[in-house]
Amino acid sequence: MFKCLLLYLMIINLVGFCVMYADKQKAKRGEYRIREKTLWKVALIGGALGSTLGMTTLHHKNRHTNFRYGFPTLAILESLCVVYISIRFS
């Protein structure tokens, strides 16, 4: 079960990074953007670490206070949950 959780987290965090990348590219081209609500949904279902990495490496949405502090905080909480689950069920 824990292996499935880790696989899920790897995939959803890759999705989080890719969504931030796609939104950054759309911003550069002046295209219609990905909704902030969607970015938050991806982060909330486990993709906060990937979204945070995307935000920091791509310098995207890092001026927005709710993203700058919210994504890393959520990533820490999600990481603590994974540690708890790994200790509890191993």
N, CA, C and O atoms as a Tinker XYZ file with bonds, in Angstrom:
   360  protein
     1  N      0.817000   -1.198000    0.000000    73     2
     2  CA     0.000000    0.000000    0.000000    64     1     3
     3  C      0.869000    1.274000    0.000000    63     2     4     5
     4  O      0.585000    2.233000   -0.717000    81     3
     5  N      1.926000    1.257000    0.816000    73     3     6
     6  CA     2.791000    2.435000    0.897000    64     5     7
     7  C      3.471000    2.702000   -0.444000    63     6     8     9
     8  O      3.693000    3.857000   -0.808000    81     7
     9  N      3.801000    1.645000   -1.175000    73     7    10
    10  CA     4.424000    1.825000   -2.493000    64     9    11
    11  C      3.455000    2.510000   -3.454000    63    10    12    13
    12  O      3.859000    3.339000   -4.268000    81    11
    13  N      2.186000    2.159000   -3.353000    73    11    14
    14  CA     1.168000    2.813000   -4.192000    64    13    15
    15  C      1.053000    4.294000   -3.853000    63    14    16    17
    16  O      0.920000    5.132000   -4.745000    81    15
    17  N      1.103000    4.611000   -2.573000    73    15    18
    18  CA     1.039000    6.008000   -2.145000    64    17    19
    19  C      2.235000    6.783000   -2.689000    63    18    20    21
    20  O      2.077000    7.893000   -3.197000    81    19
    21  N      3.425000    6.205000   -2.585000    73    19    22
    22  CA     4.614000    6.878000   -3.103000    64    21    23
    23  C      4.541000    7.080000   -4.611000    63    22    24    25
    24  O      4.930000    8.132000   -5.120000    81    23
    25  N      4.043000    6.074000   -5.325000    73    23    26
    26  CA     3.876000    6.200000   -6.775000    64    25    27
    27  C      2.889000    7.317000   -7.098000    63    26    28    29
    28  O      3.139000    8.132000   -7.985000    81    27
    29  N      1.773000    7.354000   -6.382000    73    27    30
    30  CA     0.782000    8.407000   -6.581000    64    29    31
    31  C      1.410000    9.787000   -6.342000    63    30    32    33
    32  O      1.219000   10.709000   -7.135000    81    31
    33  N      2.156000    9.915000   -5.246000    73    31    34
    34  CA     2.762000   11.204000   -4.918000    64    33    35
    35  C      3.791000   11.631000   -5.955000    63    34    36    37
    36  O      3.895000   12.814000   -6.279000    81    35
    37  N      4.546000   10.682000   -6.472000    73    35    38
    38  CA     5.514000   11.024000   -7.524000    64    37    39
    39  C      4.788000   11.543000   -8.766000    63    38    40    41
    40  O      5.211000   12.527000   -9.374000    81    39
    41  N      3.704000   10.882000   -9.133000    73    39    42
    42  CA     2.952000   11.282000  -10.328000    64    41    43
    43  C      2.275000   12.633000  -10.121000    63    42    44    45
    44  O      2.381000   13.510000  -10.977000    81    43
    45  N      1.583000   12.813000   -9.002000    73    43    46
    46  CA     0.843000   14.065000   -8.784000    64    45    47
    47  C      1.795000   15.245000   -8.606000    63    46    48    49
    48  O      1.450000   16.368000   -8.974000    81    47
    49  N      2.980000   15.015000   -8.052000    73    47    50
    50  CA     3.937000   16.107000   -7.937000    64    49    51
    51  C      4.544000   16.455000   -9.294000    63    50    52    53
    52  O      4.845000   17.619000   -9.555000    81    51
    53  N      4.722000   15.479000  -10.142000    73    51    54
    54  CA     5.146000   15.759000  -11.518000    64    53    55
    55  C      4.062000   16.562000  -12.238000    63    54    56    57
    56  O      4.364000   17.496000  -12.981000    81    55
    57  N      2.819000   16.198000  -12.017000    73    55    58
    58  CA     1.701000   16.954000  -12.587000    64    57    59
    59  C      1.713000   18.385000  -12.059000    63    58    60    61
    60  O      1.516000   19.330000  -12.823000    81    59
    61  N      1.944000   18.550000  -10.759000    73    59    62
    62  CA     2.003000   19.887000  -10.167000    64    61    63
    63  C      3.070000   20.748000  -10.822000    63    62    64    65
    64  O      2.827000   21.913000  -11.136000    81    63
    65  N      4.254000   20.176000  -11.028000    73    63    66
    66  CA     5.333000   20.914000  -11.681000    64    65    67
    67  C      4.945000   21.263000  -13.118000    63    66    68    69
    68  O      5.150000   22.392000  -13.566000    81    67
    69  N      4.386000   20.292000  -13.833000    73    67    70
    70  CA     4.021000   20.514000  -15.235000    64    69    71
    71  C      2.918000   21.553000  -15.395000    63    70    72    73
    72  O      2.926000   22.323000  -16.356000    81    71
    73  N      1.978000   21.583000  -14.470000    73    71    74
    74  CA     0.900000   22.578000  -14.527000    64    73    75
    75  C      1.475000   23.976000  -14.318000    63    74    76    77
    76  O      1.078000   24.922000  -14.998000    81    75
    77  N      2.407000   24.103000  -13.385000    73    75    78
    78  CA     3.056000   25.405000  -13.179000    64    77    79
    79  C      3.857000   25.803000  -14.427000    63    78    80    81
    80  O      3.853000   26.967000  -14.826000    81    79
    81  N      4.535000   24.837000  -15.031000    73    79    82
    82  CA     5.298000   25.107000  -16.251000    64    81    83
    83  C      4.360000   25.553000  -17.375000    63    82    84    85
    84  O      4.640000   26.528000  -18.073000    81    83
    85  N      3.253000   24.838000  -17.546000    73    83    86
    86  CA     2.298000   25.183000  -18.603000    64    85    87
    87  C      1.726000   26.581000  -18.385000    63    86    88    89
    88  O      1.580000   27.347000  -19.337000    81    87
    89  N      1.402000   26.914000  -17.141000    73    87    90
    90  CA     0.867000   28.243000  -16.856000    64    89    91
    91  C      1.909000   29.323000  -17.112000    63    90    92    93
    92  O      1.573000   30.403000  -17.599000    81    91
    93  N      3.154000   29.048000  -16.793000    73    91    94
    94  CA     4.236000   30.004000  -17.054000    64    93    95
    95  C      4.381000   30.247000  -18.559000    63    94    96    97
    96  O      4.550000   31.386000  -18.996000    81    95
    97  N      4.315000   29.181000  -19.339000    73    95    98
    98  CA     4.424000   29.323000  -20.797000    64    97    99
    99  C      3.254000   30.121000  -21.362000    63    98   100   101
   100  O      3.435000   30.961000  -22.244000    81    99
   101  N      2.061000   29.855000  -20.853000    73    99   102
   102  CA     0.888000   30.614000  -21.289000    64   101   103
   103  C      1.042000   32.096000  -20.939000    63   102   104   105
   104  O      0.661000   32.968000  -21.719000    81   103
   105  N      1.604000   32.369000  -19.762000    73   103   106
   106  CA     1.810000   33.760000  -19.340000    64   105   107
   107  C      2.793000   34.459000  -20.273000    63   106   108   109
   108  O      2.585000   35.614000  -20.646000    81   107
   109  N      3.854000   33.767000  -20.648000    73   107   110
   110  CA     4.846000   34.348000  -21.553000    64   109   111
   111  C      4.251000   34.684000  -22.916000    63   110   112   113
   112  O      4.603000   35.692000  -23.529000    81   111
   113  N      3.340000   33.822000  -23.384000    73   111   114
   114  CA     2.737000   34.013000  -24.707000    64   113   115
   115  C      1.497000   34.898000  -24.674000    63   114   116   117
   116  O      0.915000   35.199000  -25.717000    81   115
   117  N      1.096000   35.312000  -23.481000    73   115   118
   118  CA    -0.084000   36.155000  -23.357000    64   117   119
   119  C     -1.378000   35.399000  -23.620000    63   118   120   121
   120  O     -2.380000   36.000000  -24.004000    81   119
   121  N     -1.365000   34.096000  -23.418000    73   119   122
   122  CA    -2.546000   33.265000  -23.663000    64   121   123
   123  C     -3.436000   33.204000  -22.423000    63   122   124   125
   124  O     -3.093000   33.698000  -21.349000    81   123
   125  N     -4.578000   32.584000  -22.619000    73   123   126
   126  CA    -5.513000   32.356000  -21.530000    64   125   127
   127  C     -4.852000   31.449000  -20.508000    63   126   128   129
   128  O     -4.289000   30.418000  -20.878000    81   127
   129  N     -4.906000   31.803000  -19.241000    73   127   130
   130  CA    -4.134000   31.132000  -18.187000    64   129   131
   131  C     -4.901000   30.015000  -17.506000    63   130   132   133
   132  O     -6.124000   29.920000  -17.606000    81   131
   133  N     -4.157000   29.178000  -16.815000    73   131   134
   134  CA    -4.743000   28.139000  -15.973000    64   133   135
   135  C     -5.256000   28.830000  -14.708000    63   134   136   137
   136  O     -4.560000   29.661000  -14.123000    81   135
   137  N     -6.466000   28.484000  -14.293000    73   135   138
   138  CA    -7.075000   29.138000  -13.136000    64   137   139
   139  C     -6.280000   28.839000  -11.872000    63   138   140   141
   140  O     -5.774000   27.732000  -11.693000    81   139
   141  N     -6.176000   29.825000  -11.006000    73   139   142
   142  CA    -5.484000   29.640000   -9.736000    64   141   143
   143  C     -6.152000   28.553000   -8.907000    63   142   144   145
   144  O     -5.493000   27.830000   -8.160000    81   143
   145  N     -7.451000   28.450000   -9.048000    73   143   146
   146  CA    -8.206000   27.408000   -8.356000    64   145   147
   147  C     -7.697000   26.018000   -8.755000    63   146   148   149
   148  O     -7.590000   25.124000   -7.915000    81   147
   149  N     -7.390000   25.851000  -10.028000    73   147   150
   150  CA    -6.867000   24.572000  -10.518000    64   149   151
   151  C     -5.477000   24.300000   -9.949000    63   150   152   153
   152  O     -5.175000   23.172000   -9.560000    81   151
   153  N     -4.632000   25.326000   -9.898000    73   151   154
   154  CA    -3.296000   25.163000   -9.324000    64   153   155
   155  C     -3.398000   24.717000   -7.872000    63   154   156   157
   156  O     -2.646000   23.849000   -7.430000    81   155
   157  N     -4.324000   25.308000   -7.135000    73   155   158
   158  CA    -4.513000   24.931000   -5.735000    64   157   159
   159  C     -5.069000   23.521000   -5.597000    63   158   160   161
   160  O     -4.677000   22.789000   -4.688000    81   159
   161  N     -5.969000   23.134000   -6.480000    73   159   162
   162  CA    -6.537000   21.782000   -6.416000    64   161   163
   163  C     -5.446000   20.731000   -6.585000    63   162   164   165
   164  O     -5.415000   19.740000   -5.856000    81   163
   165  N     -4.556000   20.948000   -7.544000    73   163   166
   166  CA    -3.454000   20.004000   -7.765000    64   165   167
   167  C     -2.583000   19.930000   -6.509000    63   166   168   169
   168  O     -2.182000   18.842000   -6.094000    81   167
   169  N     -2.295000   21.065000   -5.915000    73   167   170
   170  CA    -1.471000   21.088000   -4.702000    64   169   171
   171  C     -2.183000   20.382000   -3.544000    63   170   172   173
   172  O     -1.549000   19.657000   -2.777000    81   171
   173  N     -3.469000   20.586000   -3.417000    73   171   174
   174  CA    -4.223000   20.007000   -2.303000    64   173   175
   175  C     -4.370000   18.496000   -2.378000    63   174   176   177
   176  O     -4.512000   17.841000   -1.346000    81   175
   177  N     -4.338000   17.935000   -3.570000    73   175   178
   178  CA    -4.479000   16.481000   -3.685000    64   177   179
   179  C     -3.129000   15.770000   -3.666000    63   178   180   181
   180  O     -3.023000   14.605000   -4.048000    81   179
   181  N     -2.110000   16.480000   -3.221000    73   179   182
   182  CA    -0.816000   15.841000   -3.030000    64   181   183
   183  C      0.318000   16.416000   -3.841000    63   182   184   185
   184  O      1.460000   15.983000   -3.687000    81   183
   185  N      0.043000   17.372000   -4.696000    73   183   186
   186  CA     1.071000   17.905000   -5.574000    64   185   187
   187  C      1.721000   19.193000   -5.111000    63   186   188   189
   188  O      2.253000   19.946000   -5.927000    81   187
   189  N      1.687000   19.456000   -3.824000    73   187   190
   190  CA     2.217000   20.720000   -3.315000    64   189   191
   191  C      3.729000   20.832000   -3.484000    63   190   192   193
   192  O      4.237000   21.910000   -3.791000    81   191
   193  N      4.446000   19.742000   -3.290000    73   191   194
   194  CA     5.901000   19.799000   -3.432000    64   193   195
   195  C      6.290000   20.095000   -4.873000    63   194   196   197
   196  O      7.148000   20.944000   -5.117000    81   195
   197  N      5.676000   19.415000   -5.823000    73   195   198
   198  CA     5.959000   19.669000   -7.235000    64   197   199
   199  C      5.558000   21.068000   -7.656000    63   198   200   201
   200  O      6.259000   21.720000   -8.429000    81   199
   201  N      4.425000   21.526000   -7.144000    73   199   202
   202  CA     3.978000   22.885000   -7.447000    64   201   203
   203  C      4.933000   23.923000   -6.861000    63   202   204   205
   204  O      5.228000   24.936000   -7.496000    81   203
   205  N      5.408000   23.663000   -5.652000    73   203   206
   206  CA     6.365000   24.571000   -5.019000    64   205   207
   207  C      7.681000   24.597000   -5.800000    63   206   208   209
   208  O      8.247000   25.663000   -6.037000    81   207
   209  N      8.155000   23.433000   -6.192000    73   207   210
   210  CA     9.387000   23.377000   -6.990000    64   209   211
   211  C      9.209000   24.100000   -8.319000    63   210   212   213
   212  O     10.111000   24.801000   -8.777000    81   211
   213  N      8.043000   23.927000   -8.937000    73   211   214
   214  CA     7.757000   24.643000  -10.177000    64   213   215
   215  C      7.724000   26.139000   -9.976000    63   214   216   217
   216  O      8.245000   26.900000  -10.790000    81   215
   217  N      7.111000   26.553000   -8.889000    73   215   218
   218  CA     7.018000   27.982000   -8.590000    64   217   219
   219  C      8.406000   28.588000   -8.385000    63   218   220   221
   220  O      8.695000   29.669000   -8.899000    81   219
   221  N      9.262000   27.895000   -7.638000    73   219   222
   222  CA    10.573000   28.469000   -7.328000    64   221   223
   223  C     11.552000   28.365000   -8.492000    63   222   224   225
   224  O     12.285000   29.317000   -8.761000    81   223
   225  N     11.580000   27.236000   -9.184000    73   223   226
   226  CA    12.549000   27.093000  -10.279000    64   225   227
   227  C     12.154000   27.888000  -11.511000    63   226   228   229
   228  O     13.015000   28.369000  -12.247000    81   227
   229  N     10.855000   28.027000  -11.737000    73   227   230
   230  CA    10.383000   28.750000  -12.917000    64   229   231
   231  C     10.113000   30.227000  -12.617000    63   230   232   233
   232  O      9.795000   30.995000  -13.525000    81   231
   233  N     10.239000   30.622000  -11.355000    73   231   234
   234  CA     9.935000   31.990000  -10.918000    64   233   235
   235  C      8.529000   32.394000  -11.368000    63   234   236   237
   236  O      8.315000   33.437000  -11.986000    81   235
   237  N      7.586000   31.516000  -11.027000    73   235   238
   238  CA     6.207000   31.719000  -11.443000    64   237   239
   239  C      5.298000   31.771000  -10.218000    63   238   240   241
   240  O      5.328000   30.870000   -9.379000    81   239
   241  N      4.518000   32.791000  -10.120000    73   239   242
   242  CA     3.562000   33.022000   -9.028000    64   241   243
   243  C      4.257000   33.274000   -7.696000    63   242   244   245
   244  O      3.610000   33.220000   -6.651000    81   243
   245  N      5.546000   33.547000   -7.709000    73   243   246
   246  CA     6.247000   33.728000   -6.443000    64   245   247
   247  C      6.066000   35.128000   -5.852000    63   246   248   249
   248  O      6.540000   35.384000   -4.745000    81   247
   249  N      5.412000   36.012000   -6.539000    73   247   250
   250  CA     5.072000   37.325000   -5.961000    64   249   251
   251  C      3.732000   37.290000   -5.237000    63   250   252   253
   252  O      3.411000   38.193000   -4.464000    81   251
   253  N      2.962000   36.253000   -5.489000    73   251   254
   254  CA     1.659000   36.103000   -4.849000    64   253   255
   255  C      1.865000   35.501000   -3.464000    63   254   256   257
   256  O      2.341000   34.372000   -3.341000    81   255
   257  N      1.515000   36.238000   -2.439000    73   255   258
   258  CA     1.750000   35.807000   -1.067000    64   257   259
   259  C      1.088000   34.466000   -0.768000    63   258   260   261
   260  O      1.679000   33.613000   -0.106000    81   259
   261  N     -0.134000   34.279000   -1.253000    73   259   262
   262  CA    -0.825000   33.019000   -0.947000    64   261   263
   263  C     -0.129000   31.815000   -1.575000    63   262   264   265
   264  O     -0.182000   30.721000   -1.013000    81   263
   265  N      0.517000   31.988000   -2.718000    73   263   266
   266  CA     1.276000   30.897000   -3.316000    64   265   267
   267  C      2.648000   30.767000   -2.645000    63   266   268   269
   268  O      3.095000   29.660000   -2.342000    81   267
   269  N      3.305000   31.894000   -2.418000    73   267   270
   270  CA     4.663000   31.886000   -1.866000    64   269   271
   271  C      4.723000   31.207000   -0.508000    63   270   272   273
   272  O      5.694000   30.515000   -0.201000    81   271
   273  N      3.693000   31.400000    0.305000    73   271   274
   274  CA     3.676000   30.780000    1.628000    64   273   275
   275  C      2.756000   29.564000    1.694000    63   274   276   277
   276  O      3.015000   28.623000    2.445000    81   275
   277  N      1.699000   29.584000    0.920000    73   275   278
   278  CA     0.726000   28.493000    0.971000    64   277   279
   279  C      1.244000   27.178000    0.415000    63   278   280   281
   280  O      1.078000   26.132000    1.043000    81   279
   281  N      1.871000   27.218000   -0.758000    73   279   282
   282  CA     2.385000   25.983000   -1.355000    64   281   283
   283  C      3.452000   25.324000   -0.485000    63   282   284   285
   284  O      3.355000   24.123000   -0.233000    81   283
   285  N      4.474000   26.060000   -0.011000    73   283   286
   286  CA     5.468000   25.399000    0.841000    64   285   287
   287  C      4.879000   24.859000    2.148000    63   286   288   289
   288  O      5.273000   23.788000    2.610000    81   287
   289  N      3.943000   25.595000    2.739000    73   287   290
   290  CA     3.302000   25.126000    3.967000    64   289   291
   291  C      2.544000   23.839000    3.702000    63   290   292   293
   292  O      2.628000   22.889000    4.480000    81   291
   293  N      1.819000   23.810000    2.625000    73   291   294
   294  CA     1.075000   22.608000    2.247000    64   293   295
   295  C      2.029000   21.450000    1.945000    63   294   296   297
   296  O      1.738000   20.306000    2.294000    81   295
   297  N      3.151000   21.731000    1.310000    73   295   298
   298  CA     4.140000   20.693000    1.010000    64   297   299
   299  C      4.697000   20.094000    2.308000    63   298   300   301
   300  O      4.894000   18.883000    2.403000    81   299
   301  N      4.946000   20.938000    3.292000    73   299   302
   302  CA     5.442000   20.448000    4.581000    64   301   303
   303  C      4.399000   19.571000    5.255000    63   302   304   305
   304  O      4.725000   18.506000    5.780000    81   303
   305  N      3.150000   20.012000    5.243000    73   303   306
   306  CA     2.073000   19.223000    5.851000    64   305   307
   307  C      1.899000   17.881000    5.162000    63   306   308   309
   308  O      1.718000   16.858000    5.821000    81   307
   309  N      1.953000   17.885000    3.827000    73   307   310
   310  CA     1.827000   16.638000    3.083000    64   309   311
   311  C      3.003000   15.709000    3.379000    63   310   312   313
   312  O      2.821000   14.497000    3.497000    81   311
   313  N      4.198000   16.265000    3.498000    73   311   314
   314  CA     5.376000   15.454000    3.820000    64   313   315
   315  C      5.254000   14.843000    5.210000    63   314   316   317
   316  O      5.597000   13.678000    5.409000    81   315
   317  N      4.767000   15.626000    6.174000    73   315   318
   318  CA     4.566000   15.100000    7.520000    64   317   319
   319  C      3.539000   13.969000    7.533000    63   318   320   321
   320  O      3.691000   13.001000    8.278000    81   319
   321  N      2.511000   14.087000    6.723000    73   319   322
   322  CA     1.508000   13.021000    6.617000    64   321   323
   323  C      2.135000   11.741000    6.058000    63   322   324   325
   324  O      1.840000   10.644000    6.530000    81   323
   325  N      2.987000   11.884000    5.068000    73   323   326
   326  CA     3.654000   10.717000    4.480000    64   325   327
   327  C      4.564000   10.056000    5.511000    63   326   328   329
   328  O      4.597000    8.830000    5.618000    81   327
   329  N      5.295000   10.857000    6.259000    73   327   330
   330  CA     6.163000   10.304000    7.307000    64   329   331
   331  C      5.321000    9.571000    8.351000    63   330   332   333
   332  O      5.664000    8.466000    8.770000    81   331
   333  N      4.226000   10.189000    8.764000    73   331   334
   334  CA     3.342000    9.556000    9.742000    64   333   335
   335  C      2.808000    8.224000    9.214000    63   334   336   337
   336  O      2.825000    7.221000    9.928000    81   335
   337  N      2.343000    8.214000    7.988000    73   335   338
   338  CA     1.799000    6.998000    7.395000    64   337   339
   339  C      2.876000    5.917000    7.291000    63   338   340   341
   340  O      2.618000    4.744000    7.562000    81   339
   341  N      4.081000    6.324000    6.896000    73   339   342
   342  CA     5.154000    5.339000    6.758000    64   341   343
   343  C      5.529000    4.727000    8.108000    63   342   344   345
   344  O      5.830000    3.536000    8.180000    81   343
   345  N      5.514000    5.531000    9.180000    73   343   346
   346  CA     5.836000    5.019000   10.506000    64   345   347
   347  C      4.684000    4.157000   11.044000    63   346   348   349
   348  O      4.893000    3.081000   11.604000    81   347
   349  N      3.499000    4.656000   10.857000    73   347   350
   350  CA     2.307000    3.977000   11.407000    64   349   351
   351  C      2.024000    2.639000   10.758000    63   350   352   353
   352  O      1.622000    1.696000   11.439000    81   351
   353  N      2.223000    2.537000    9.460000    73   351   354
   354  CA     1.837000    1.327000    8.743000    64   353   355
   355  C      3.005000    0.478000    8.258000    63   354   356   357
   356  O      2.813000   -0.411000    7.429000    81   355
   357  N      4.197000    0.733000    8.752000    73   355   358
   358  CA     5.317000   -0.112000    8.325000    64   357   359
   359  C      5.701000   -1.119000    9.398000    63   358   360
   360  O      6.625000   -1.908000    9.201000    81   359
